[in-house]
Amino acid sequence: MKRIAILGSTGSIGQSTLAVVDAHADRLQVVGLAAGENAELFAAQIARYRPRIAAMATGAAIDRLKQSGSIGGVTIAGSGRDGLVAVASHPDVDIVLCASSGTEALEAVLAAIDQRKTIALANKEVLVMAGGIVTEAAARHGVAILPVDSEHNAIHQCLHGRAPGEVRRLILTASGGPFRGRSASDLTAVTAADALRHPTWRMGRKITIDSATLMNKGLEVIEARWLFGVGGDRIDVVVHPQSVVHSMVELTDGSIIAQLGVTDMRLPIQYAFSYPERWAAALPALDLVRAGRLDFETPDTAAFPCLRLAYRALDAERSLPVVLNAANEIAVALFLDGKLGFTSIAGVIERTMDAHQPGEVRTLAAVRALDHWAREHARDIARGLELKV
């Protein structure tokens, strides 16, 4: 029996994780849950899975949760980052699945590593912000970081049992999002509703917008550098609209190993929980005949410059990925609120990066300080670009 904590249990990844728990109730037990603001759904999850510890994003959300009457016998750890840390570091937890959005779970992941808990990582921002700090801590404590993102999970599977010297490059696939094939001029008037219509994946709002701008793929490139120890010059991106090939690895002899599967996050979640074993999945197998043709295209970084900006941040490394991530979160939030145009997202990010002189960030305090500066600077830039609403 593997005892798990889920950070972000009411989001799309969190709900898929609980579906995996349901399918393998003889192997998986929920010990801790942490959620954002959805107290009604969280109350239902607590009533069903009876975790030992729980937390929510705010005190107001906890107050709503307590009014549900479903938390008897469950320790409410608190709110915000402190609540996430308490859930992730609970002594009865073996595996922490980090699916919370944004950067709030960084301290919780480090606390879990310090307690030698396996990390199943579905959150890109943790490694984008503090990849060196997190991976060094994991190595120091002998902790495995298992990727849950479908692309990195695919690469993990392709690399299994292979020596580093056999690998030439990693190839991440991108669906292309809802605007694949459009030119930059075609994107000036798109709305948040347009951008949230992802063609193949059901995801949270922020990650769906990142997919539309291709920033999601850029963040994945940076994350892959830390997960697999491969430089940005050996990580490529191809657009694959069918989302059947989840990613590939090219070996030194030119052979390419690919992982294919249905577009369902339950598969990579289950792999992270079962590894190094494989369990039967309560999902239909991929039908290659019905899948039909598989297309691959070069990303259009003129229309979608966020991918180019992510490579720039990775090349500079050190502090620039922190700035990239923080500015992106601010710009995406403003776009979702109708206060910033779609094509201005990349502009806010680039101008914030231009204003920063990259340097070393060796401590969590330094990461948080830089993150705060970048958010404020991005807000200042965005004010001059805001739409009249």
Secondary structure, DSSP 8 states (H G I E B T S, - for coil): -EEEEEETTTSHHHHHHHHHHHHTTTTEEEEEEE-SS-HHHHHHHHHHH--SEEEESSHHHHHHHHHTT--TT-EEEEEHHHHHHHHHT-TT-SEEEE--STTTTHHHHHHHHHTT-EEEE--HHHHHHHHHHHHHHHHHHT--EEE-SHHHHHHHHHHTT--GGGEEEEEEEE---TTTT--GGGGTT--HHHHT--SS----HHHHHHHHHTHHHHHHHHHHHHHH---GGGEEEEE-TT--EEEEEEETTS-EEEEE--S-THHHHHHHHHTTS----SS----HHHH-----B---TTT-THHHHHHHHHHH-TTHHHHHHHHHHHHHHHHHTTSS-TTHHHHHHHHHHHT-------SHHHHHHHHHHHHHHHHHHHHTT----
